[in-house]
Amino acid sequence: VQLQASGGGLVQPGGSLRLSCAASRFTLDYYTIGWFRQAPGKEREWVSCLSNTDGVTYYEDSVKGRFTFSRNNAKNTVYLQMDNLKPKDTAVYYCAAAPSCFRSFNKVIFEPSYWGQGTLVTVSS
């Protein structure tokens, strides 16, 4: 299983970036892909994932309305469109694969089995 993340870079506040995560040696039929990020000096946090049970995309509260998760099954690739970026979005972004992504009570459960390498997103003027 391999996950290749790309698309990071330097962007000004209010700008946009699209991250890609290409999966190889497995198909999206058996795993769901999600995104995490780790800001400097902080713990890694979950950002988004697509449920393979109900088709719902879940987002961490601070990115709702600004980030959009999508996938292209034919290319075995998922994307994270990030709009209206803020300095607090600066982090290394990781894609990861897990058997499932679902909501349990008030928490989204996404426990990766595989991780891709990170791609750095820097939001700064």
C-alpha positions, -999 to +999 in steps of 0.1 A: +000+000+000+014+034-010-001+068-006+016+098-023+005+132-012+013+163-032+001+199-038+014+217-008+032+251-010+032+287+001+000+307-003-012+340+010-040+343+035-073+339+016-057+319-011-064+283-022-045+251-027-055+216-038-038+186-023-038+153-040-033+118-026-026+090-051-031+055-038-013+026-053-012-012-046-048-010-033-081+004-045-104+028-029-131+001-029-115-014+002-102+016+021-114+051+027-089+079+026-087+108+049-065+138+058-047+148+089-024+177+096+003+186+121+011+222+128+045+232+142+047+223+178+013+207+179-001+172+178-014+158+146-051+164+141-077+148+119-091+171+091-115+152+069-125+118+057-151+102+034-174+076+049-175+044+030-207+034+048-230+063+042-211+084+017-209+114+040-178+135+041-168+147+075-148+177+083-131+191+114-150+221+126-124+247+118-122+238+081-160+233+074-171+255+046-135+261+034-122+227+026-138+202+002-129+165-001-134+147-033-122+116-050-116+101-085-120+064-083-107+059-119-074+076-109-074+061-074-068+096-061-085+118-035-082+156-033-086+182-006-095+216-020-086+242+005-101+277+000-099+309+021-068+296+038-057+311+071-023+312+088-036+287+113-040+262+085-002+261+082+008+225+088+022+194+072-008+176+057-009+138+056-033+115+037-040+081+053-061+050+045-084+033+070-110+006+067-137+030+077-147+066+085-179+070+105-195+091+132-201+077+166-221+100+189-203+133+185-170+120+173-157+110+139-138+077+140-110+074+114-082+051+125-056+048+097-039+016+087-016+033+063+000+067+060+014+088+032+043+112+035+033+147+043+031+178+021+038+212+037+012+239+035+024+274+045-001+302+047+017+335+051+018+370+037 
